[in-house]
Amino acid sequence: MRLTNLETGRPPAALSPDWPDYAEMMLTLLAPHIEDLSVDAIATLDSAPFPAPKTVQAAIVTGSAHGVYEDTPWMEGLFDFIREAGAQKIPVIGICFGHQAVAKAYGAVVQKSNKGWGIGRHEYDVFAAPNWMDPLPSKQFSLAVSHQDLVETLPAGA
């Protein structure tokens, strides 16, 4: 499988000796689980041109220090790509900023939290478990978080 990694940010400088980019992180994380995985990196952050969605098997939108509500030269192109890929049934996965970009592309309200930064361990409740989560070990899980933006409303159809 060929995964297109749309780079909307870069790992912190302190991680760069071990993890120079998110594409390498995704390959290392997913390759043991997806046979013949390769990852193409598109430097969206540097205004690299987006591929035609029909040429992409699946895409991942990375994390970013940017907010989806900012006016950056590449952001509208990202939203267009997400919508076009969706219309063509191309899987698009969003991580952190990426999930906010997917939500915004489809009309959700995304903004800075009025609570400020969320940093540290956060517990999440599972209210509905799709088949791929079976067997569900727990109705709750914890993750380390560092964020200040929220998807405030669901896009239509979500």
Buried (B, 14 or more C-beta within 10 A) or exposed (E): EEBBBBBBBBBEEEEEEEBEBBBBBBBEEBBEEEEEBEBBBBBBBEEBEBBEBEEBEBBBBBBBEBBBEEEBEBBEBBBEBBBBBBEEEBEBBBBBBBBBBBBBBBEBEBBEEEEEEEEEEEEEEEEEEEEEEEEEEEEEEEEEEEBEBBBEEEBEEE
